[in-house]
Amino acid sequence: MAETTGKYSITMPRDIAEAAKARSGPSGLSAYVAAAVARQIERDNLNEIIQVAEAEHGPVTDEEIQALRDQLNQARREQTRGGTNAA
């Protein structure tokens, strides 16, 4: 089933519109703007999930974030080496 589309008129600063138009490529400005708006909606949805989780469990500390980044980086290094090292 194909997605339905609608035609909308938006206002934005000319320099942003021109930069988007220059980067839009063969898919065109409408597709470029639609993709940007879709990404923003995803970010907004993630922020809402984070707010709910933090309200229930408290905020994530900088130390917890760093520990998870370290784990991710270690997993990437192991994957690059063939993943033979067990954690």
Contact map, one row per residue, 1 for C-alpha under 8 A:
111000000000000000000000000000000000000000000000000000000000000000000000000000000000000
111100000000000000000000000000000000000000000000000000000000000000000000000000000000000
111110000000000000000000000000000000000000000000000000000000000000000000000000000000000
011111000000000000000000000000000000000000000000000000000000000000000000000000000000000
001111100000000000000000000000000000000000000000000000000000000000000000000000000000000
000111110000000000000000000000000000000000000000000000000000000000000000000000000000000
000011111000000000000000000000000000000000000000000000000000000000000000000000000000000
000001111100000000000000000000000000000000000000000000000000000000000000000000000000000
000000111110000000000000000000000000000000000000000000000000000000000000000000000000000
000000011111000000000000000000000000000000000000000000000000000000000000000000000000000
000000001111100000000000000000000000000000000000000000000000000000000000000000000000000
000000000111110110000000000000000000000000000000000000000000000000000000000000000000000
000000000011111110000000000000000000000000000000000000000000000000000000000000000000000
000000000001111111000000000000000000000000000000000000000000000000000000000000000000000
000000000000111111100000000000000000000000000000000000000000000000000000000000000000000
000000000001111111110000000000000000000000000000000000000000000000000000000000000000000
000000000001111111111000000000000000000000000000000000000000000000000000000000000000000
000000000000011111111100000000000000000000000000000000000000000000000000000000000000000
000000000000001111111110000000000000000000000000000000000000000000000000000000000000000
000000000000000111111111000010011000000000000000000000000000000000000000000000000000000
000000000000000011111111100110000000000000000000000000000000000000000000000000000000000
000000000000000001111111100000000000000000000000000000000000000000000000000000000000000
000000000000000000111111100000000000000000000000000000000000000000000000000000000000000
000000000000000000011111111110110000000000000000000000000000000000000000000000000000000
000000000000000000001111111110000000000000000000000000000000000000000000000000000000000
000000000000000000000001111100000000000000000000000000000000000000000000000000000000000
000000000000000000000001111111110000000000000000000000000000000000000000000000000000000
000000000000000000001001111111110000000000000000000000000000000000000000000000000000000
000000000000000000011001101111111000000000000000000000000000000000000000000000000000000
000000000000000000000000001111111100000000000000000000000000000000000000000000000000000
000000000000000000000001001111111110000000000000000000000000000000000000000000000000000
000000000000000000010001001111111111000000000000000000000000000000000000000000000000000
000000000000000000010000000011111111100000000000000000000000000000000000000000000000000
000000000000000000000000000001111111110000000000000000000000000000000000000000000000000
000000000000000000000000000000111111111000000000000000000000000000000000000000000000000
000000000000000000000000000000011111111100000000000000000000000000000000000000000000000
000000000000000000000000000000001111111110000000000000000000000000000000000000000000000
000000000000000000000000000000000111111111000000000000000000000000000000000000000000000
000000000000000000000000000000000011111111100000000000000000000000000000000000000000000
000000000000000000000000000000000001111111110000000000000000000000000000000000000000000
000000000000000000000000000000000000111111111000000000000000000000000000000000000000000
000000000000000000000000000000000000011111111100000000000000000000000000000000000000000
000000000000000000000000000000000000001111111110000000000000000000000000000000000000000
000000000000000000000000000000000000000111111111000000000000000000000000000000000000000
000000000000000000000000000000000000000011111111100000000000000000000000000000000000000
000000000000000000000000000000000000000001111111110000000000000000000000000000000000000
000000000000000000000000000000000000000000111111111000000000000000000000000000000000000
000000000000000000000000000000000000000000011111111100000000000000000000000000000000000
000000000000000000000000000000000000000000001111111110000000000000000000000000000000000
000000000000000000000000000000000000000000000111111111000000000000000000000000000000000
000000000000000000000000000000000000000000000011111111100000000000000000000000000000000
000000000000000000000000000000000000000000000001111111110000000000000000000000000000000
000000000000000000000000000000000000000000000000111111111100000000000000000000000000000
000000000000000000000000000000000000000000000000011111111111000000000000000000000000000
000000000000000000000000000000000000000000000000001111111110000000000000000000000000000
000000000000000000000000000000000000000000000000000111111100000000000000000000000000000
000000000000000000000000000000000000000000000000000011111110000000000000000000000000000
000000000000000000000000000000000000000000000000000011111111000000000000000000000000000
000000000000000000000000000000000000000000000000000001101111100000000000000000000000000
000000000000000000000000000000000000000000000000000001000111110110000000000000000000000
000000000000000000000000000000000000000000000000000000000011111110000000000000000000000
000000000000000000000000000000000000000000000000000000000001111111000000000000000000000
000000000000000000000000000000000000000000000000000000000000111111100000000000000000000
000000000000000000000000000000000000000000000000000000000001111111110000000000000000000
000000000000000000000000000000000000000000000000000000000001111111111000000000000000000
000000000000000000000000000000000000000000000000000000000000011111111100000000000000000
000000000000000000000000000000000000000000000000000000000000001111111110000000000000000
000000000000000000000000000000000000000000000000000000000000000111111111000000000000000
000000000000000000000000000000000000000000000000000000000000000011111111100000000000000
000000000000000000000000000000000000000000000000000000000000000001111111110000000000000
000000000000000000000000000000000000000000000000000000000000000000111111111000000000000
000000000000000000000000000000000000000000000000000000000000000000011111111100000000000
000000000000000000000000000000000000000000000000000000000000000000001111111110000000000
000000000000000000000000000000000000000000000000000000000000000000000111111111000000000
000000000000000000000000000000000000000000000000000000000000000000000011111111100000000
000000000000000000000000000000000000000000000000000000000000000000000001111111110000000
000000000000000000000000000000000000000000000000000000000000000000000000111111111000000
000000000000000000000000000000000000000000000000000000000000000000000000011111111111100
000000000000000000000000000000000000000000000000000000000000000000000000001111111110000
000000000000000000000000000000000000000000000000000000000000000000000000000111111110000
000000000000000000000000000000000000000000000000000000000000000000000000000011111111000
000000000000000000000000000000000000000000000000000000000000000000000000000001111111000
000000000000000000000000000000000000000000000000000000000000000000000000000001111111110
000000000000000000000000000000000000000000000000000000000000000000000000000001001111110
000000000000000000000000000000000000000000000000000000000000000000000000000001000011111
000000000000000000000000000000000000000000000000000000000000000000000000000000000011111
000000000000000000000000000000000000000000000000000000000000000000000000000000000000111
